[in-house]
């Protein structure tokens, strides 16, 4: 499982590279996964879910299994069923992904502190 890193200042916690390193194929797949995650948006906030800080973990197995652990901005979010399904479908469409699973988690709760600097700039919160 990935570890998280907190960068200095107001940047959000983001999944960090695995401590043991990754193969070039796995690194390429991780980058493509992040690119796909950046095409998914919370309908109430015009920022993608990755920069919004909703992605807590990305796990890739050597066989191409991908598990994404994510949260929503609030437990009562109206997209609690549709957004994870959208993410899962987009992950499955990636070459090199044999299986995709999205786990919705609530701990730790999401806060605006998890947003990236890019997201803060997009929302004018800088």
DOMIDREN-193602 format. One line per 4 residues: their letters; for each residue z, y, x of C-alpha. Coordinates in pm, 1 decimal. Layout:
N
a) Z,Y,X ~ ...
end
This chain:
126
xxxx) 0.0,0.0,0.0 ~ -73.9,351.9,119.5 ~ 186.9,594.7,233.6 ~ 193.3,953.6,116.5
xxxx) 199.8,1255.3,335.7 ~ 303.5,1606.6,249.4 ~ 116.1,1872.5,432.9 ~ 262.1,2208.6,517.2
xxxx) 269.0,2498.5,277.2 ~ 156.5,2453.4,-78.9 ~ -83.5,2167.0,-33.7 ~ -16.0,1869.0,-255.6
xxxx) 90.8,1520.9,-156.3 ~ -221.1,1316.5,-105.2 ~ -270.4,953.9,-12.9 ~ -271.2,919.0,365.7
xxxx) -469.7,677.9,575.6 ~ -319.2,334.8,619.5 ~ -96.8,321.0,927.6 ~ -285.4,24.8,1074.6
xxxx) -620.5,197.7,1043.0 ~ -913.4,92.6,830.5 ~ -1247.1,-64.4,901.7 ~ -1547.2,170.4,889.6
xxxx) -1661.0,2.2,566.5 ~ -1321.3,53.6,405.5 ~ -1309.2,415.1,523.1 ~ -1655.2,474.9,376.7
xxxx) -1552.5,313.9,47.9 ~ -1233.3,523.6,35.0 ~ -1439.7,841.1,80.1 ~ -1677.4,735.4,-196.9
xxxx) -1381.3,654.9,-422.8 ~ -1238.2,1001.6,-363.8 ~ -1580.5,1152.7,-436.4 ~ -1589.3,965.6,-768.9
xxxx) -1233.2,1069.5,-852.6 ~ -1342.0,1428.6,-801.8 ~ -1593.4,1384.9,-1087.8 ~ -1313.4,1312.3,-1336.9
xxxx) -1138.9,1605.8,-1500.9 ~ -829.1,1664.3,-1705.6 ~ -982.0,1816.5,-2022.0 ~ -713.2,2086.4,-2045.8
xxxx) -724.7,2199.8,-1681.3 ~ -1063.3,2272.4,-1520.0 ~ -976.1,2089.5,-1196.0 ~ -1066.7,1735.6,-1094.1
xxxx) -791.0,1473.3,-1104.6 ~ -783.9,1421.2,-728.2 ~ -726.9,1786.4,-639.1 ~ -495.5,1822.7,-936.0
xxxx) -270.1,1569.3,-764.7 ~ -285.1,1303.6,-1035.3 ~ -383.1,1030.3,-787.6 ~ -74.9,874.6,-631.6
xxxx) -224.8,578.8,-447.4 ~ -557.6,416.8,-361.5 ~ -543.1,55.5,-250.5 ~ -849.6,-133.1,-127.3
xxxx) -848.0,-505.1,-51.6 ~ -1084.7,-662.1,203.3 ~ -1262.4,-831.9,-89.2 ~ -1347.3,-496.8,-252.9
xxxx) -1068.3,-486.1,-506.8 ~ -960.6,-130.0,-580.7 ~ -637.1,-26.6,-744.8 ~ -572.8,338.1,-821.5
xxxx) -228.4,449.6,-928.2 ~ -240.8,773.9,-1116.3 ~ -41.0,984.4,-1353.0 ~ -116.1,1246.7,-1612.8
xxxx) 15.3,1599.4,-1640.8 ~ 244.5,1492.8,-1926.2 ~ 340.0,1160.1,-2088.9 ~ 206.6,1279.6,-2425.6
xxxx) -131.4,1376.0,-2279.4 ~ -405.5,1314.5,-2537.4 ~ -626.9,1143.1,-2277.1 ~ -366.0,881.3,-2182.5
xxxx) -606.9,603.8,-2283.5 ~ -948.7,756.0,-2222.8 ~ -902.0,912.7,-1877.0 ~ -779.0,596.2,-1699.7
xxxx) -1063.7,401.4,-1864.9 ~ -1315.3,661.5,-1743.0 ~ -1176.5,639.2,-1389.0 ~ -1190.8,259.8,-1395.1
xxxx) -1550.6,257.1,-1519.6 ~ -1661.8,502.6,-1251.5 ~ -1487.9,300.6,-980.3 ~ -1659.3,-18.3,-1098.1
xxxx) -1997.8,151.9,-1063.3 ~ -1950.2,201.6,-688.6 ~ -2130.0,-29.5,-450.6 ~ -1873.2,-236.3,-262.2
xxxx) -1621.3,-241.3,-547.5 ~ -1582.8,-596.4,-673.7 ~ -1296.7,-517.9,-909.4 ~ -1130.3,-194.1,-1018.9
xxxx) -796.6,-135.7,-1182.7 ~ -615.7,183.8,-1278.8 ~ -240.3,179.0,-1318.6 ~ -85.0,467.1,-1507.7
xxxx) 253.1,557.8,-1358.1 ~ 510.4,820.9,-1448.5 ~ 735.4,819.0,-1144.3 ~ 743.2,1058.8,-979.0
xxxx) 652.3,1295.6,-1260.2 ~ 357.4,1523.2,-1194.8 ~ 430.9,1886.9,-1115.1 ~ 197.9,2171.2,-1013.3
xxxx) 334.6,2131.1,-659.1 ~ 111.5,1822.5,-626.5 ~ -207.5,2030.4,-655.1 ~ -422.9,2082.6,-348.3
xxxx) -488.5,2425.7,-205.8 ~ -840.7,2397.7,-349.2 ~ -701.7,2342.2,-699.7 ~ -463.4,2636.5,-666.4
xxxx) -750.5,2860.4,-562.4 ~ -966.0,2737.5,-854.5 ~ -689.5,2822.8,-1097.4 ~ -603.8,3153.2,-931.1
xx) -252.1,3031.6,-849.2 ~ -273.1,3131.4,-486.0
end
